[in-house]
Amino acid sequence: MDRVCVIGAGSSGIASCQVFAERGIDFDCFERGSEVGGNWRYENDNGMSSAYRSLHINTSRRQMEYASYPMPDDYPDYPHHTQIAAYFDDYVDHFGFRDRIRFRTTVESVRPADGGGWDVATDDGETRRYGAVLVANGHHWDPRWPEPPFPGEFDGVQMHAHDYRTPDGCEDRNVLVLGIGNSACDIAVETSRVSRMTYLAMRRGAYVIPKYLNGRPTDELGGELASRLPLAVTRAFYGRALKTAVGDPTEYGVPAPDHRIGEAHPTISSDLLPRIGHGRITVKSNIERLEGDSVRFVDGSTERIDRIIYCTGYRIVFPFLTEDLVTAEDNRIPLYRRVVHPYREGLYFIGLIQPLGAIMPIAEEQSKWVADLILGEAALPDREAMRKAIEHDDSKMARRYVASKRHTIQVDFLPYMRAIERERRRGRKLAGAR
């Protein structure tokens, strides 16, 4: 009961392991694959990575790195996935907890144990009891296809971005990419270099933000100061900067966004608009129906298409948790401060957020808070207070962001980091009062 279970050795799981090792908390970490890194391990043998061969991060390294272990100074502003995977390996070995990770071990079920704690069954036939369980299995591995499916039949190749690795097979073909998120932009740009034509279809427009503004990584502009300014001021600042840097995206044929800057997860690309301007990517409206070797779009146009790549996001799934314990219907899961299950003592979720920024530093702070709780150095409010806080946070995010399954776990990076720090202080006071 003094031991903790960490599920997953991706970027969030290893952050928890590092914190626990430092704080003297006994733990086991279970990883389905043979290496750490999760989604950032290209062709990960756990079968869950969505990384494509050309992938670079779209959050700058100084924003993405762990506070406890900065990335090497010789890394570029936006490292390649191989560099990120090497960084994770160095992180684990530097802090010396690789032997605490049980590789090639799949967690099959997590159930409340009689008398308290959790029984964790793994595919090696063992069931172990733990006082707490941290779920860090990621949320970019179970592809979400269009819902409902588009009517009609398609004669060509259909695939999800999860399975895209290289543009092989797109040579001299008409390729349709559906979506306007970061993966959609990367894949559209890459296929456009070999395809006959790449079409980029989308339901709504987006602000396409370059990786650099004024010679600096875009996410480093403003920083702490911008996070404390009123949203309207920050929005005006970035709006002017974008207009100066890229002009009006509608001039490239990208639909005007139906929302303001900061009301949707950002689309980061320095290459998309130039490729459209070069005539190698054609922007289309959403798909209306599939017609054999062609696709009809909502605007009434039809194009002959050989391959469709759906960049339509992912479902939040916990295959080891039964629905009577946890459900994530429509990608919504009610958690206190996006971490604590209010009705399942000792069940925590790490990295289950979609930040305007990087997950890794957030996972560190979440893990420190959970360590406080496990060690009894902090306490939680009562369940009713947690329920009200969950409703408040969900309502706040719903007012801020476009309504979609993409934004159900959205947070603002620095405000959320400050909220976790406040929660740690409040928890220490509660623990002292009790």
NORPEUR-V715191 format. One line per field, one symbol per residue. ss: DSSP state (A for helix, B for strand, O for the rest). phi: phi as a letter, one per 40 degrees, with the letter a starting at -180 (. if undefined). psi: psi as a letter, one per 40 degrees, with the letter a starting at -180 (. if undefined). Layout:
BEGIN
ss: ???
phi: ???
psi: ???
END
This chain:
BEGIN
ss: OOOBBBBOOOAAAAAAAAAAAAAOOOBBBBOOOOOOOAAAOOOOOOOOOOOOOOOBOOOOAAAAOBOOBOOOOOOOOOOBAAAAAAAAAAAAAAAOOAAABBOOOOBBBBBBOOOOOBBBBBOOOOBBBBOBBBBOOOOOOBBOOOOOOOBBBBOOBBBBAAAOOOOOOOOOOBBBBBOOOAAAAAAAAAAAOOOOBBBBBOOOOOOBBOOBBOOBBAAAOOAAAAAAOOAAAAAAAAAAAAAAAAOOAAAAOOOOOOOOOOOOOOBBOOOAAAAAAOOOBBBBOOBBBBBBOBBBBOOOOBBBOOBBBBOOOBBOOOOOOOOOOOOOAAAOOOOBOOOBOOOOOOBBBOOOOBBBOOAAAAAAAAAAAAAAAAOOOOOOOOAAAAAAAAAAAAAAAAAAOOOOAAAOOBBBAAAAAAAAAAAAAAAAAAAAAO
phi: .ccbbbbhbcccccccdccccccgccabbbbccbachfcccdfdccgbcbcbcccbcbbcccccccccaccdccccdbcccccccccccccccccgbdcccccfbbccabbcccghgbcbbbccgcbbbbcabbcbcgbbbbdbcdbccccgbbcccbacddccbacdgcdfbcbbbbhbcccdcdcccccccbccabbbbacacaccbccbbfgbddcccgfccccccddccccccccccccccbgcdccchcdcccacdgbaccbbacbcccccccgcbbcbccccacbgcbbcbccgcbbcbbabbcbbgbccbbccbccccabbcfgbbcbcfgbcccbbdgbbbbgcabcciccdccddcdcccccdcccgcabcccccccccccccccccccccbdcaccbcbcacdcdccccccccccccccccccc
psi: eeiihhhhfaddddddddddddefhhihhhhdaeiidbdehhfheeeehehidehiiehiddddiidegiiideiidgiiddddddddddddddefedeehgifhhhdihihiheiahhhhieeeihihidihhhfeiffeghhihhiiiiaiheahhiiddehdieheehfihhhhhifaddddddddddeeeidhhhhiidiiihhhiehhfeihdeehdbdddeeiidddddddddddddddeahdddeehihieiiheeihihhhedddddddeeehhhiaihdihgbeihhideeihihhdhhhhgfaiihhgeehidedhifhffhhhihfedhheeghehihhegigigaiddddddddddddddddeeeiiiiiddddddddddddddddddihhiededfiihcdddddddddddddddddddd.
END
